[in-house]
Amino acid sequence: MAAASARPGMSLSIVIIAGCLMAMISMGVRSSFGLFVDGAPDAIGVTSGDFGLALGWQNLLWGLIGAYAASLVDRFGPMWVLIAGALMYGLGMLGMLTLQSTFWTYMLLGVLTGGGVAATGFSIIGISFSKLVTPEQRSWALGLGTAAASFGQLAIGLPAGMLLQQMGWAPAMMALAGLTFLIIPLSFAFAGVKGTAAEAAAASTANTGSGSEVWREVRTAFSNRSYVLLFFGFFVCGFHIAFVYIYLPKFLIDQGVQPQWLNGWGGIGAVALALVGLFNIIGAYTSGVLGRHIPKKNGLAFIYVARSVVMLAFILIPISPLTTLIFASAMGLLWLSTVPLTQGIIGSMFGIRYMTTLYAIVFVSHQVGSFSATLLARTIENLTGELTLMWVAAIIIGLLAAVVHSPIDERPIERVGAPQPAGAEPSRTKSR
């Protein structure tokens, strides 16, 4: 792709590199929190169940605050949103270490850090720089941003597991908090970035970016059946991801899967999550590329069915270090591969002017799914003492998600008396 200028003195290539680094940090730190669940009682006096549920609140606030953060990005650009998010992210983690109680864990790790994750997450960053490329390159750009976020699970998650073993709970958490502050200098690459040149020209002749216009687009989206189906289908993605990244390490400990030969690498949980990140680089990027050539809804349906099959095989076959590593690799291929396809459908249907906001609202459903997973997991574990029923629930709703995505029509919507959405992908016909 051509390295077009994102703003005076800043090439598109530099913006994308900075965005990928920020996505890697934000996602890498967030995906490491599951490693800390089992040690929370000894480190800060908070039960594993409460620590896990605080992460559930973090995911929920990520979705809710993310929708507002996305609307700010659409109106004012991403730089200040990223800076504020980095401060919230790191200070929430450090504050939890100082104010050691269940209440403050919910408030700081759950609410404050949740807001930080929302404002620095791969969805904000990926869509921000995807606005700077052509419609034909958009799916590729989204896949690249998602792959960078996935690499964070390997580049940050594996060292986090090692630090946890060698230095202890609090020093490892402090190191992760320090990483989040690196997002601040990187965010300056986005100074002046708001949208495409075409959008800037349109803004000079119309009152674009106003709050009323944003919410008019939101109402239009929710009057469209395909957008509503996408909204509810993404709930399942959040359910799957939160359950696996938060509870897989503890599940393996409960199952007695702790091979000594992996201890130097942070333990089986850290290695499994790192493999998820490694293989998701392949899965997310491939998904973004394939999204240019196949119906995106078919890709999403396949991913949800494949996840259910992989999880079913994992719990039916005796769990061992080898089957765990195979499971993690397979789940990695399917992990965030839903994101470029979901974002791409929204861009195809509505254009890119309010793509960040519309995706962030769909992402709320994703994070409600994440919170639901943590709440259900805690309930099931309290009732049964283990998490097998959670795997069954995840398998069933994965199959339901495939059904939900089947009727989606991803063609550009028809706007009565209005031109084609700016940045919409070319189509010969429009959806009714």
TACOR-V343491 format. One line per field, one symbol per residue. phi: phi as a letter, one per 30 degrees, with the letter a starting at -180 (. if undefined). psi: psi as a letter, one per 40 degrees, with the letter a starting at -180 (. if undefined). burial: I if it has 9 or more other ideal C-beta (glycine too) atoms within 8 Angstrom, else O. A space follows every 50 residues. Layout:
phi->???
psi->???
burial->???
//
This chain:
phi->.dddddaeibdddddddddddddddddddddddddcddceeddbicdddd dddddddedddeddddddddddddcbjdedddddddddedddddddddcc adeddddddddddedddddbdddddddddddccdedcddddddddddddd dddddcddddddddddcjdddddddddddddddddddddceidbaddddd ddddcbddiddddedddddddddcedddddedddedededddddddceed eddddicbdddcddcjjddddddddeddddedddddddddddbbeddddd ddddddeddddddddddedbedddddeddddddcdcdddddddddddddc icebdddddddddededddddddddddddddddciacedddddddddddd dddddeddccdedccdibdeediddeadbcdc
psi->iigihdihehidddddddddddddddddddeedddeddeddddefhiddd dddddddddddddddddddddddddeieddddddddddddddddddddgg idddddddddddddddddeeidddddddedeeiiddeddddddddddddd dddddddddddddddddiddddddddddddeedddddedehehdaidddd dddeeigieidddddddddddeehdddddddddeddddddddddddeddd ddddeegghdeedeeeidddddddddddddddddddddddeeeihddddd ddddddddddddddedhhhidddddddddddddeceedddddddddddde aedfdddddddddddddddddddddddddddddeeaeddddddddddddd ddddedehheihihhheiihhheiiiidiii.
burial->OOOOOIOOOIIIOIIIIIIIIIIIIIIIIIIIIIIIIOIIOOIIOIOIII IIIIIIIIIIIIIIIIIOIIIIIIIOIIIIIIIIIIIIIIIIIIIIIOOI OIOIIIOIIIIIIIIIIIIIIIIIIIIIIIIIIOIOIIIIIIIIIIIIII IIIIIIIIIIIIIIIOOOIIIIIIIIIIIIIIIIOIIOIIIIIOIIOOII OIIOOOOIOOOOIIOOIIOIIIOIOIIIIIIIIIIIIIIIIIIIIIIIII IIIOOOIIOOOIIOIIIIIIIIIIIIIIIIIIIIIIIIIIIOOOOIIOII IIIIIIIIOIIIIIIOOOIOIOIIIOIIIIIIIIIIIIIIIIIIIIIIII IIIIIIIIIIIIIIIIIIIIIIIIIIIIOIIOOOOOIOOIIIIIIIIIII IIOIIOOIOIIIIOIOOOOOIIIIIOIOOOIO
//
